[in-house]
């Protein structure tokens, strides 16, 4: 049987780190086994689901390049199918109408607690042999409940946690349709998984309590000996304080990580290691993840989110990336800084020089802004530290030397700057730092030869001329 996994987020908020890891594990398991990966939007909670959240999830999946197979499924577009299945369950006696109010059910639960029993619905409206049901109250729309087996156990064969056994006596008769006819989460999930041929359900272990309920509903269709999905409940991701990951730990929507300059490959690399390992390897390409990932090797214990480790992983991916692979992200970040329509070859050139000295793509974009606009002001601290009385003359000397170069290349530029320092009997810093200030406005830039190479002949000469004029008149 071909492997089919699914990622089924509820659009009640942005795609967060835990959801992204679940999507990644599901995608890896499907693709590593030549199977299909289904994307399903579980949007039946109309009060909390928003179009904005749906779009945020879709944007994040595209950015992470976790491509789904076939169409995207939306539960709100499948209400007709759910109604059809509920009618079948009612006709088969596997579901029933319940007229108990919410207050009635709470009273049943309180009574059970008082007896030291598990609080649950007491089956007042459940048809049983020899049982006379109450008269349905006038004007009350019933909910529909699934008739959970009253005996036996439900066993979850979990690839991560091992076998989990739950007595059916612990389970309620689950509401599968509300009084207004809308189906409930646990019911929709079962119908969807069945219709979509899902073979492996990979999700967070906060869903463990839902699984026996869903298995019992599935068995109502396929029988006790029928084919069920294989489950894998992956552990939670915790903050540094050992508590569930939340905004206070820096847990934000996945697209925020893009805004902060992380590469999608780096984020996926970090996430795959939150609960899974392949020897001591830390850095993985996408192909290496596909080659080595095995859901059965996911650990059962929770993992801790470490922002510093994520930043390190991102820096490693930047270093090893081909410049052309960084162009789209660099263009995106530059556009957010007001720089647009830059030639791709130019972007690749910038990325090739900058990638080894930046931790994030946001760093790269901001540290490259000097290339796209003239210097309007000079950093006061840098000027005070590096611009001395003899600096304008040194800048003028450098200007004449680089203007005379036949080839505008890094080696020739570097040699011209070094020769200026040698001939004037000063250290390289006495020449290089004033050049940086002259052409970038600050004392921070790539190596001086790379900086001038990126600026180009015309722009370099213009900026050196401007600085000679400014500082030669006593500025700074």
Secondary structure, DSSP 4 states (H G I P E B T S, - for coil): ---EEEE---SSS---HHHHHHHHHHHHHHHHTT-EEEEEE----TTT--HHHHHHHHHHHHHHT-PPSSPPEEGGG-HHHHHHHHHHHHHTTSEEEE---HHHHHHHHHHHHHTTSPP----TT---TTPPPPPPPTT-PPEEEE---SSSEEEEEETTTEEEEEEGGG----EEE-TTSPBPHHHHHHHHHHHTT--EEEEEGGGHHHHHHHHHHHHHHH-TTS---EEEEEPPEE-TTSSBP-GGGT---HHHHHHTT--HHHHHHHHHTSS--STT-----HHHHHHH--GGGS-SS-EE--HHHHHHHHHHHHHHS-GGGGHHHHHHHHHHTT-----HHHHHHHHHHHGGG-SSHHHHHHTTGGGGS------HHHHHHH--TTHHHHHHHHHHHHHT-SS--HHHHHHHHHHHHHHTT--HHHHHHHHHHHHHSSS--S-HHHHHHHH-HHHHHHHHHHHHHHHHTT--
